[in-house]
Amino acid sequence: MHKKDRLEALTEIVTKENVQKQEDFVVFLKTRGINVTQATVSRDIAELQFIKKADKQGKIRYYLPNKNTDSEEDFRQIILMIQDIVINGKELMLIVFPGAALRIKQALLNSMKDKIFAAIADDDGLFIKTWSKEDAQNILQTWKKNAKSNY
């Protein structure tokens, strides 16, 4: 099995199956006779730029990358991936669904770059340093407003 074939299989799986964890990809690939480790799948997901976002039932799953990342619907999906925000002056700590932090970071930098000094993401958290306390409050209020309208 060549890498190209594995990447094509992953792309097909993500479009046809409800994949929520990297281990799910390992299982789906195994049923196709492709034996890989979770670490290999993780590297492949990064290369293919799969994204995690909430489906219509609110469950987080993998999708192909959305080419239209500035759309209002995409922003609403991103807001739903934020579980909580803790604010301390000009700093915010966003608690997010596992695997969503990098996507949220990119979306916030795209839409609020004039308010954000720096952002550091790991798997399920995002630390943001804003230019001012008002900028931090603005980000918090934007999240509260949009999150509330989705319930």
GUBA-977685 format. One record per atom (N, C-alpha, C): residue in one letter; z, y, x. Coordinates in steps of 0.05 Angstrom, whole numbers, padded with zeros to 5 digits, always signed. Last residue first. Layout:
% GUBA-977685
AZYX;...
END
This chain:
% GUBA-977685
Y+00415+00559-00574;Y+00433+00541-00588;Y+00433+00547-00618;N+00385+00596-00548;N+00374+00569-00549;N+00392+00550-00563;S+00413+00643-00545;S+00391+00642-00564;S+00378+00615-00566;K+00449+00633-00503;K+00459+00634-00531;K+00436+00631-00551;A+00415+00638-00459;A+00427+00612-00465;A+00437+00611-00494;N+00401+00692-00461;N+00381+00672-00465;N+00392+00644-00471;K+00452+00717-00454;K+00435+00724-00476;K+00415+00702-00482;K+00470+00693-00405;K+00486+00691-00430;K+00468+00696-00454;W+00430+00710-00369;W+00434+00682-00374;W+00449+00678-00401;T+00436+00766-00372;T+00410+00754-00379;T+00414+00724-00385;Q+00489+00770-00353;Q+00483+00777-00381;Q+00456+00766-00390;L+00481+00754-00299;L+00500+00740-00316;L+00493+00745-00346;I+00446+00795-00281;I+00438+00767-00281;I+00455+00750-00299;N+00480+00839-00289;N+00454+00838-00303;N+00444+00809-00304;Q+00521+00830-00253;Q+00527+00830-00282;Q+00501+00827-00298;A+00492+00836-00206;A+00504+00810-00212;A+00510+00808-00241;D+00478+00890-00210;D+00457+00870-00209;D+00468+00843-00216;E+00529+00913-00208;E+00513+00916-00232;E+00491+00896-00233;K+00544+00903-00156;K+00559+00889-00177;K+00543+00891-00203;S+00483+00896-00116;S+00505+00911-00127;S+00520+00894-00148;W+00450+00858-00093;W+00452+00884-00080;W+00476+00900-00090;T+00478+00791-00093;T+00462+00813-00104;T+00466+00838-00088;K+00475+00726-00074;K+00487+00752-00066;K+00468+00773-00076;I+00485+00663-00102;I+00468+00687-00101;I+00485+00711-00093;F+00481+00594-00097;F+00497+00617-00090;F+00478+00641-00088;L+00476+00540-00138;L+00460+00562-00127;L+00479+00586-00122;G+00477+00468-00144;G+00490+00494-00143;G+00471+00515-00130;D+00457+00417-00136;D+00468+00425-00163;D+00483+00451-00163;D+00433+00417-00084;D+00423+00401-00106;D+00432+00410-00134;D+00431+00485-00063;D+00433+00457-00056;D+00424+00441-00081;A+00409+00550-00043;A+00410+00528-00063;A+00416+00501-00049;I+00421+00618-00037;I+00423+00592-00023;I+00427+00570-00044;A+00395+00682-00033;A+00401+00660-00050;A+00400+00634-00034;A+00403+00754-00028;A+00400+00727-00016;A+00407+00706-00036;F+00396+00798-00062;F+00395+00802-00033;F+00390+00775-00019;I+00366+00813-00122;I+00378+00792-00106;I+00374+00798-00076;K+00339+00851-00150;K+00368+00850-00154;K+00381+00831-00135;D+00285+00845-00142;D+00297+00871-00135;D+00327+00872-00138;K+00274+00794-00162;K+00276+00798-00133;K+00288+00825-00125;M+00271+00769-00211;M+00293+00788-00206;M+00296+00795-00177;S+00229+00732-00213;S+00233+00750-00235;S+00254+00772-00230;N+00230+00703-00164;N+00205+00714-00175;N+00209+00735-00196;L+00283+00689-00160;L+00272+00706-00140;L+00245+00719-00149;L+00286+00655-00205;L+00302+00680-00204;L+00291+00699-00183;A+00251+00614-00189;A+00245+00630-00213;A+00261+00656-00213;Q+00277+00595-00143;Q+00250+00606-00141;Q+00243+00623-00165;K+00326+00577-00165;K+00325+00597-00144;K+00298+00611-00143;I+00308+00537-00199;I+00321+00561-00211;I+00320+00583-00190;R+00288+00501-00161;R+00270+00512-00182;R+00282+00537-00194;L+00335+00488-00133;L+00313+00501-00119;L+00293+00514-00139;A+00369+00465-00175;A+00376+00490-00161;A+00352+00503-00147;A+00360+00415-00199;A+00347+00439-00210;A+00351+00465-00194;G+00388+00371-00182;G+00359+00372-00176;G+00345+00398-00185;P+00436+00371-00233;P+00427+00361-00207;P+00397+00362-00205;F+00443+00434-00267;F+00438+00405-00268;F+00428+00395-00241;V+00488+00482-00236;V+00463+00474-00250;V+00461+00444-00251;I+00525+00538-00229;I+00528+00509-00230;I+00505+00500-00248;L+00521+00593-00188;L+00509+00580-00211;L+00513+00550-00208;M+00558+00645-00168;M+00555+00617-00163;M+00545+00604-00188;L+00547+00710-00143;L+00547+00692-00166;L+00544+00663-00155;E+00572+00773-00120;E+00564+00745-00115;E+00566+00729-00141;K+00593+00822-00124;K+00564+00821-00121;K+00554+00792-00117;G+00647+00799-00160;G+00635+00823-00149;G+00605+00822-00148;N+00636+00739-00176;N+00657+00752-00160;N+00645+00776-00147;I+00625+00692-00228;I+00617+00717-00215;I+00642+00728-00200;V+00595+00632-00245;V+00620+00644-00237;V+00612+00669-00221;I+00561+00600-00296;I+00559+00620-00275;I+00587+00631-00271;D+00535+00536-00317;D+00556+00556-00316;D+00550+00576-00294;Q+00486+00509-00322;Q+00509+00500-00338;Q+00531+00521-00339;I+00418+00518-00326;I+00443+00530-00315;I+00466+00522-00333;M+00376+00499-00354;M+00385+00482-00332;M+00410+00493-00319;L+00362+00539-00390;L+00376+00515-00400;L+00386+00497-00378;I+00333+00573-00357;I+00359+00582-00367;I+00376+00557-00377;I+00286+00543-00353;I+00303+00547-00329;I+00331+00555-00338;Q+00265+00548-00404;Q+00272+00522-00394;Q+00291+00524-00370;R+00256+00603-00404;R+00276+00592-00423;R+00284+00564-00414;F+00215+00606-00366;F+00240+00619-00361;F+00263+00608-00379;D+00175+00578-00394;D+00185+00567-00369;D+00212+00580-00362;E+00166+00615-00435;E+00176+00589-00441;E+00188+00575-00417;E+00145+00659-00406;E+00170+00662-00420;E+00182+00634-00427;S+00116+00644-00341;S+00115+00645-00370;S+00143+00647-00382;D+00112+00638-00288;D+00122+00664-00297;D+00123+00666-00328;T+00090+00591-00273;T+00118+00593-00270;T+00129+00619-00280;N+00042+00554-00284;N+00048+00580-00296;N+00078+00585-00296;K+00042+00504-00263;K+00027+00524-00248;K+00033+00552-00259;N+00093+00460-00257;N+00081+00479-00276;N+00067+00501-00260;P+00090+00395-00229;P+00095+00424-00226;P+00080+00440-00246;L+00109+00342-00274;L+00090+00353-00254;L+00096+00383-00252;Y+00179+00327-00282;Y+00153+00335-00292;Y+00135+00342-00269;Y+00240+00291-00296;Y+00219+00301-00278;Y+00193+00307-00292;R+00293+00317-00339;R+00275+00296-00329;R+00254+00308-00310;I+00349+00327-00379;I+00335+00335-00354;I+00318+00311-00345;K+00350+00337-00449;K+00355+00319-00426;K+00338+00328-00402;G+00337+00366-00493;G+00356+00378-00475;G+00363+00360-00451;Q+00296+00348-00523;Q+00322+00339-00531;Q+00344+00350-00513;K+00252+00367-00496;K+00258+00379-00522;K+00285+00370-00533;D+00278+00369-00428;D+00257+00362-00448;D+00266+00374-00475;A+00292+00411-00373;A+00301+00399-00398;A+00277+00392-00415;K+00266+00392-00308;K+00273+00411-00329;K+00280+00396-00354;K+00246+00387-00242;K+00264+00376-00263;K+00269+00398-00282;I+00182+00375-00211;I+00204+00392-00220;I+00221+00378-00240;F+00146+00355-00153;F+00156+00349-00180;F+00179+00368-00186;Q+00118+00361-00105;Q+00131+00384-00118;Q+00137+00379-00147;L+00101+00322-00072;L+00085+00326-00097;L+00096+00350-00113;E+00140+00326-00033;E+00112+00331-00026;E+00095+00337-00051;A+00186+00312-00063;A+00184+00338-00050;A+00155+00345-00044;I+00172+00260-00076;I+00176+00279-00097;I+00174+00308-00086;D+00171+00236-00025;D+00146+00238-00040;D+00149+00259-00063;R+00225+00239-00011;R+00205+00254+00005;R+00179+00257-00010;S+00245+00205-00052;S+00254+00232-00049;S+00235+00249-00033;V+00220+00156-00039;V+00214+00170-00064;V+00222+00199-00063;T+00247+00146+00009;T+00218+00150+00009;T+00209+00165-00016;A+00299+00140-00011;A+00293+00161+00008;A+00263+00167+00010;Q+00295+00095-00043;Q+00300+00120-00056;Q+00294+00143-00037;T+00241+00054-00018;T+00269+00062-00019;T+00271+00088-00034;V+00194+00008-00048;V+00201+00032-00033;V+00231+00037-00035;N+00143-00034-00065;N+00171-00033-00057;N+00177-00009-00039;I+00103-00043-00117;I+00106-00024-00094;I+00135-00023-00088;G+00092-00071-00163;G+00089-00085-00137;G+00091-00067-00113;R+00105-00045-00208;R+00076-00044-00200;R+00071-00058-00174;T+00158-00049-00209;T+00144-00064-00229;T+00114-00064-00224;K+00169-00012-00168;K+00173-00040-00162;K+00158-00058-00183;L+00161+00036-00194;L+00143+00028-00173;L+00145-00002-00167;F+00205+00035-00229;F+00177+00036-00240;F+00157+00027-00219;V+00247+00037-00191;V+00244+00014-00209;V+00216+00013-00220;V+00238+00086-00166;V+00239+00062-00150;V+00234+00037-00167;F+00244+00121-00210;F+00218+00118-00197;F+00217+00092-00181;D+00299+00114-00218;D+00280+00105-00239;D+00252+00102-00227;E+00320+00139-00173;E+00322+00110-00175;E+00304+00098-00197;Q+00314+00192-00187;Q+00297+00181-00167;Q+00297+00150-00167;K+00319+00201-00258;K+00331+00198-00232;K+00310+00187-00213;Q+00287+00206-00304;Q+00310+00224-00301;Q+00322+00224-00273;V+00227+00199-00334;V+00241+00193-00309;V+00262+00215-00305;N+00192+00173-00380;N+00215+00192-00381;N+00232+00186-00357;E+00122+00166-00364;E+00149+00156-00368;E+00170+00179-00369;K+00073+00191-00354;K+00075+00172-00375;K+00103+00163-00382;T+00078+00227-00311;T+00064+00236-00335;T+00068+00217-00359;V+00103+00196-00272;V+00117+00220-00283;V+00104+00231-00308;I+00065+00156-00263;I+00091+00149-00275;I+00104+00174-00287;E+00024+00185-00237;E+00019+00172-00263;E+00045+00166-00277;T+00051+00201-00191;T+00040+00221-00209;T+00034+00209-00237;L+00062+00151-00168;L+00084+00168-00176;L+00074+00190-00196;A+00009+00134-00157;A+00026+00119-00176;A+00049+00136-00186;E-00005+00172-00119;E-00020+00171-00144;E-00004+00156-00165;L+00031+00158-00079;L+00032+00184-00091;L+00017+00185-00117;R+00011+00106-00067;R+00039+00110-00077;R+00042+00137-00091;D-00039+00119-00047;D-00037+00102-00071;D-00009+00105-00084;K-00024+00148-00001;K-00041+00160-00021;K-00038+00145-00048;K+00002+00108+00030;K+00017+00131+00018;K+00002+00144-00004;H-00020+00041+00014;H-00022+00066+00029;H-00006+00088+00014;M+00000-00024+00017;M+00000+00000+00000;M+00000+00025+00018;
END
